[in-house]
């Protein structure tokens, strides 16, 4: 729920059509957190001045915009919004274990929730991953969904590739070994670390 300060800011911004003066987007994520997504630092400075003027904050008084408005103030180089539902999507990593929680199609981007509600998105996503050892599923499709599509997990223990000793499993070599045994092969990311990645192989259509 928007606090009173944020409501005043959003209302004035939209009523006076400030979008031509400050490049930003007001949006919330699927958890109900509210965001102000700014284009750059110039727009951030303009927005701070806009907030000060709207809420009639004296020039000598210091304030933090995110605390005052009880929202996240972020930038377009790390966040965007879903083209289907308008919810916030984080597009930039925030940890070593981060994986994209969105789908990028032909000229559009959608969140994982909209992705999983649209069979066409899922079909196109899977099609791009089949028999492509350099293009693995990163979490948008679950193991249960792969099983429903007729895939079976080939390996019992995760393969590993990274900087540590013994982490030298190569997706392309694995694909070459299996391509004459199965019609469809998909690589699935099990986990991501700072210096390594673990993955599994799913197969369908034994030859």
Secondary structure as GFF3:
##gff-version 3
##sequence-region A 1 207
A	DSSP	alpha_helix	4	15	.	.	.	ID=ss1
A	DSSP	three_ten_helix	18	20	.	.	.	ID=ss2
A	DSSP	beta_strand	24	28	.	.	.	ID=ss3
A	DSSP	beta_strand	34	38	.	.	.	ID=ss4
A	DSSP	alpha_helix	41	54	.	.	.	ID=ss5
A	DSSP	alpha_helix	65	69	.	.	.	ID=ss6
A	DSSP	beta_strand	72	75	.	.	.	ID=ss7
A	DSSP	beta_strand	79	81	.	.	.	ID=ss8
A	DSSP	beta_strand	88	90	.	.	.	ID=ss9
A	DSSP	beta_strand	102	104	.	.	.	ID=ss10
A	DSSP	beta_strand	109	111	.	.	.	ID=ss11
A	DSSP	alpha_helix	112	115	.	.	.	ID=ss12
A	DSSP	alpha_helix	119	129	.	.	.	ID=ss13
A	DSSP	alpha_helix	143	148	.	.	.	ID=ss14
A	DSSP	beta_strand	152	153	.	.	.	ID=ss15
A	DSSP	beta_strand	159	162	.	.	.	ID=ss16
A	DSSP	alpha_helix	171	178	.	.	.	ID=ss17
A	DSSP	beta_strand	182	192	.	.	.	ID=ss18
A	DSSP	beta_strand	196	206	.	.	.	ID=ss19
###
